[in-house]
Amino acid sequence: MKNPTAPVRVGIIGLSARGGWAAQAHLPALRRLPGFEVRALSASSAASARAAGEKYGVPLAFGSAGELVRSDKVDLVVVSVKVPLHREAVLAAIGAGKAVLSEWPLGNGVAEAEELAAAAADAGVRTFTGLQARTSPVVRYLRDLVADGYVGEVLSTSLVASGRGWGAEYRPGVEYVLDRANGATMLTVPFGHTIDAFAMVLGEFTGLSAVTATRRRTVHEEGTGRPAPMTAADQIAVSGQLASGAVASVHFRGGLSRGTDFHWEINGTDGDLVVTGDSGHLQQAVLTVRGARGDASRLAELPVPGRYYDTPALGDVLDRAPYNVGAQYAGVLADLTEGTAAVPDFAHAARRQRLLAGIERAAATGERVTAT
């Protein structure tokens, strides 16, 4: 257990002067939270590391992940690079005996995720996975509404969402997500984040069937119109039964819709809940909860109580990318200083990637699979 009076010294692998998720979410969150100090970063070269260090005011800038993880000025290593690079960076952190937080998905496929979870367990290091949708105030409120019996017994649930990416156009610089082999697909990223929160609210699948398809084989870069092949699925439809007995269906489609970009309905014996939002990236989406129960015939908005916004240092970034990331870091700090285990670890990430592998297997074989 860490000394609770000393700040957690953080080193971020993948903090770039060109921007990216680490700069958009991790750095703003960490700098707002008491108990953390961003002490180091690494990038793809010494020159790019120096540029990032100067831009963000980070004192230690390393040209490789290996140098960063060996620094005695770093307590927590944050891995925020492209998915195919996760394995090498995470193994380096584990080998150095450092606590490590990896972006989701943990590995490029279930085999890598299981390898990393096993390596961390063998080394006895603390691990965390960036499944921050579950720290969303809306998701936590929804979980409690269901658990407290707002809808009674859950009979069924249906969720339809847009992946935002994987549509007709792709943003410059993110072409790698179009290739299924790179492991950063609509299934692993927005679907993976959302299905993790879905399971937190309603429980796990016990069995499922699935259909996946790539309906757009060629897509085009925004601005230039440059064509690129896409092998990642842009349609994912999963149906099955949850441990509670409730029947569930989840459909993700690539791009954005002119209709509904996020609609999650939970139907029970005593009431109904509906969550709507601006995309299927539940970890980033702006969400609204509505509900009705008993004799009420119309849905009414259910404002999220203030107690769910329990990280006051993040008050100026509500409904923005750093909030849920920062709320998760608050949990990381508690886990490190108090010995708790609230934030999903690598073992949890491996289980979630097994679910995604099961969906791919069900889609490939046309058979119903047992979810594990």
Disulfide bonds with the S-S distance in Angstrom:
none
